[in-house]
């Protein structure tokens, strides 16, 4: 039912926008038609003047708005006094995945292959009353129910200090805050997914220096994930800072250097260095025994992004500590990093990429318990960009190793192909 309502709203909105876009031509045609009718004596001068006034009234409304399309952003409707604007866009990812799995010694696992609609996004952006009072709403219809992904308001009158309120990505992890539609692999690294909080509901202060040398963001959030109210008195706090010594490039939603692949072929080296932190308290069943413990979670991360001509490089390091309030239970530390690079064989079209990821979810437990669950990723891929990230085909092969409960290595092979269109 929710999907039906969602699709119905899209159709209604498109039905509304298309006639407005064509209205200017229609009014001109009507003016010509009534003039011909008067010249042939089919209508009187009085009828002609009345019809002319009605057409001019419509044109007065049309003179106040602009309708059009911006590549990669969507169809827009905005007033000429710049008081209001609305942009409607969409993004679709269709993926094929083949998994060749190592059965291991402690569980039964089978090879599999499947087609999936990984993401089916509809987004609305714009501003209201003032150009600096911005908003974004984003839905995803890839699952059974339509899911609200983003809904927030930016008060961005001043470059050095803006406010964001609503549901959006916590400013932690460069790859996480890079849109899933602007990745140079089929999807993010498992390392990034493991450590980043992703979307939450909260309030942030963010900004940049006048020359974009430094960017910052600090925020307070519910700490319960997307579309969820806080269930206790604990909140999540996050902060991120980036240093951009060689100027602006690949500007994304959360700052500079948050788009992967050197599609703009910067003539001079571009570099962005980032560091971030978050803290939250929560009740977690850490021993899988249906007993929740009061846990404080500290997460740290550092990252680098570099692009020059056809080459791009990105790497992130993560560290996390789970501190349990009950002294009889051990604290738990996690560590991981990934490193990836890309090079355009055909500039702005054909790109070869490689990535290595390392994840140790329990590398140092305070009671010295040895949990063997190390994971590693080795991935190679090829991308072909028809219209940059707006229209592309990506393929990658991964050799994945993971230790099972008994400390035995499972060695899996994964092949993925994905088509993306954004408009």
SVG drawing of the C-alpha trace seen along z (x, -y; Angstrom):
<svg xmlns="http://www.w3.org/2000/svg" viewBox="-18 -45 67 74">
<polyline fill="none" stroke="black" stroke-width="0.4" points="0.0,0.0 2.8,-2.4 4.5,-1.8 1.3,-2.5 0.9,-5.8 4.5,-6.6 4.2,-5.9 0.9,-7.8 2.6,-10.9 5.4,-10.7 2.9,-10.5 0.8,-13.4 3.9,-15.5 5.1,-14.7 1.7,-15.4 1.8,-18.8 5.3,-19.7 5.0,-18.7 2.1,-20.9 3.7,-23.9 6.9,-23.3 4.9,-23.4 2.6,-26.2 4.7,-29.0 4.4,-27.4 0.6,-26.9 0.0,-30.5 1.8,-31.7 -0.2,-29.4 -3.5,-30.5 -2.6,-34.2 -2.0,-33.4 -5.2,-31.4 -7.5,-34.1 -5.9,-36.7 -6.6,-34.6 -10.2,-34.0 -10.7,-37.8 -9.2,-38.5 -11.6,-36.0 -14.5,-37.5 -15.3,-34.3 -15.1,-36.2 -15.9,-39.8 -13.4,-42.5 -15.0,-42.3 -14.6,-38.5 -11.0,-38.9 -10.2,-41.4 -11.7,-39.2 -9.8,-36.1 -6.6,-38.2 -7.0,-39.3 -7.4,-35.7 -4.3,-34.6 -2.3,-37.5 -3.4,-36.5 -1.9,-33.0 1.3,-34.5 1.6,-36.7 1.8,-33.6 4.2,-31.9 6.4,-34.9 7.0,-34.4 8.4,-30.8 11.1,-28.9 10.8,-25.2 13.6,-23.0 16.0,-20.2 19.5,-20.1 21.7,-17.1 22.1,-14.8 19.9,-16.9 16.5,-16.5 13.5,-18.5 13.1,-21.9 10.4,-24.4 11.4,-27.8 10.1,-31.3 12.0,-34.0 12.2,-36.1 14.2,-33.1 12.0,-32.8 11.0,-29.2 12.4,-26.2 11.7,-22.5 13.9,-19.9 12.6,-16.4 15.2,-13.7 15.6,-9.9 18.3,-7.3 18.0,-3.5 20.6,-0.8 20.1,2.7 22.6,5.3 23.6,8.8 25.6,10.8 27.2,14.2 28.6,15.7 31.0,18.7 31.3,19.6 33.7,21.8 31.4,24.1 33.7,24.0 33.6,26.5 30.9,25.3 28.0,24.4 26.4,25.2 26.7,22.6 25.8,22.7 26.7,20.8 24.1,18.2 23.3,15.7 20.6,13.1 19.3,9.9 18.4,7.1 17.0,3.6 19.6,2.3 18.4,-1.3 15.4,-3.1 15.6,-6.6 13.4,-9.6 14.6,-12.9 13.3,-16.4 15.5,-19.4 15.2,-23.1 14.7,-26.2 11.7,-28.1 11.3,-31.8 15.0,-32.5 17.7,-30.9 19.7,-30.0 16.7,-28.1 17.2,-24.8 15.6,-21.3 16.0,-17.8 13.6,-14.8 14.7,-11.4 12.8,-8.1 13.9,-4.6 11.4,-2.2 13.8,0.7 12.4,2.7 8.9,3.9 7.9,0.6 8.9,-2.8 11.7,-4.0 12.4,-7.6 16.1,-8.1 16.7,-11.8 14.5,-14.7 16.2,-17.8 16.4,-21.6 19.6,-23.6 19.8,-27.2 22.8,-28.1 23.0,-31.9 26.6,-32.0 29.3,-29.8 31.3,-29.6 28.3,-28.6 25.2,-26.7 22.6,-24.5 21.1,-21.2 18.1,-19.7 16.3,-16.5 17.4,-13.0 20.6,-12.7 24.0,-11.1 26.1,-11.5 29.3,-13.3 31.6,-10.3 33.5,-8.3 34.4,-9.8 33.1,-6.9 29.9,-6.7 29.1,-10.4 29.9,-9.9 26.7,-9.1 26.1,-5.5 25.6,-6.8 29.1,-8.4 31.2,-5.4 33.9,-3.9 33.1,-0.4 29.7,1.4 29.3,0.5 31.1,-0.7 33.8,1.3 32.5,3.7 35.0,1.9 33.2,-1.4 29.8,0.2 31.1,1.8 32.2,-1.4 30.0,-4.2 26.7,-5.2 25.1,-6.3 21.8,-8.1 20.2,-9.4 18.0,-12.2 19.6,-15.2 21.0,-18.7 24.4,-19.8 26.5,-22.9 28.8,-22.9 30.8,-25.3 34.0,-26.1 36.6,-28.9 36.3,-31.5 39.0,-29.8 37.7,-26.2 41.0,-25.4 39.2,-23.9 35.7,-22.3 34.0,-21.2 30.8,-19.6 29.6,-18.9 26.3,-17.3 24.0,-15.7 21.8,-12.8 19.3,-10.3 21.8,-7.5 19.1,-5.0 19.5,-5.0 17.2,-6.3 13.4,-6.8 13.8,-6.0 13.1,-8.1 15.5,-8.0 14.5,-5.3 16.6,-6.5 18.5,-9.5 21.7,-8.7 22.5,-10.7 25.1,-10.4 27.7,-13.1 29.8,-13.4 32.4,-15.8 34.4,-15.9 37.1,-18.2 38.8,-18.2 41.9,-20.0 42.0,-20.8 45.5,-22.3 45.1,-22.5 41.6,-24.0 38.1,-22.8 37.2,-19.7 34.4,-17.2 32.2,-19.1 29.5,-16.7 26.7,-17.0 29.1,-16.9 32.1,-18.7 35.1,-18.6 36.4,-15.3 33.2,-13.4 32.8,-12.1 34.9,-9.1 36.7,-8.8 38.7,-11.5 36.0,-12.3 36.8,-16.0 40.5,-15.3 42.0,-18.0 45.0,-19.6 46.8,-20.0 46.9,-17.7 43.9,-17.8 44.1,-16.5 41.7,-16.3 42.6,-15.0 39.9,-14.2 39.4,-13.1 36.2,-12.3 34.9,-11.0 31.6,-9.9 30.4,-8.8 27.2,-7.2 25.8,-5.2 23.4,-2.3 22.1,0.9 23.5,3.8 23.3,7.6 27.0,8.1 27.1,11.8 24.1,12.9 22.4,14.1 19.4,11.8 20.9,9.7 21.5,6.1 24.5,4.2 25.1,0.5 27.8,-0.2 29.7,-3.4 30.9,-3.4 33.8,-5.6 34.6,-5.7 37.6,-7.3 38.5,-7.6 41.0,-9.3 41.0,-9.5 42.7,-10.8 41.4,-11.5 43.7,-12.4 43.0,-13.1 45.2,-14.2 44.3,-14.0 43.2,-10.3 44.4,-8.9 42.5,-8.8 43.4,-7.4 41.4,-7.0 42.1,-5.4 40.4,-5.3 41.4,-4.0 38.8,-3.2 39.1,-2.4 36.2,-1.6 36.0,-0.9 33.0,0.6 33.3,0.0 31.0,2.1 29.8,0.5 29.7,3.9 33.3,4.6 32.8,8.3 32.5,8.0 35.4,7.2 35.8,4.1 36.0,4.7 38.1,2.9 37.7,3.0 40.1,1.9 39.9,1.7 41.0,-0.1 40.6,-0.1 42.8,-1.5 41.6,-1.9 42.8,-3.5 41.5,-4.1 42.9,-5.1 41.1,-6.1 42.3,-4.0 40.1,-6.1 39.8,-9.6 36.4,-10.2 35.1,-6.9 36.8,-3.6 38.3,-3.3 40.2,-0.4 40.0,-0.2 41.4,1.9 40.7,2.1 42.1,3.8 40.2,4.0 41.1,5.3 38.6,5.7 39.3,7.1 36.0,6.7 37.6,7.9 41.3,7.3 42.0,6.4 39.6,7.6 40.5,6.5 40.2,10.1 42.6,11.4 39.9,13.6 41.0,14.6 38.2,14.2 39.2,15.2 37.0,13.3 39.5,11.4 38.1,10.4 39.9,9.3 38.8,8.0 40.7,8.0 38.7,6.3 39.4,5.5 36.9,3.7 36.1,1.9 33.7,-1.1 32.4,-2.6 30.9,-6.1 28.5,-7.2 27.5,-10.5 29.8,-10.5 28.0,-9.1 24.6,-9.9 24.8,-6.9 27.3,-4.2 28.0,-0.4 30.3,1.1 31.7,4.6 33.9,5.9 35.4,9.2 36.2,9.8 38.2,12.4 36.9,12.4 38.4,14.2 36.9,14.5 37.7,16.6 34.8,18.8 34.2,19.6 36.8,22.3 39.5,20.0 39.3,21.6 39.6,19.3 36.6,19.2 37.5,18.1 34.7,16.7 34.6,15.3 32.1,12.6 31.3,11.1 29.0,8.1 27.7,6.0 25.6,2.9 23.8,0.4 23.0,-3.0 20.9,-5.8 20.3,-9.2 18.2,-12.0"/>
</svg>
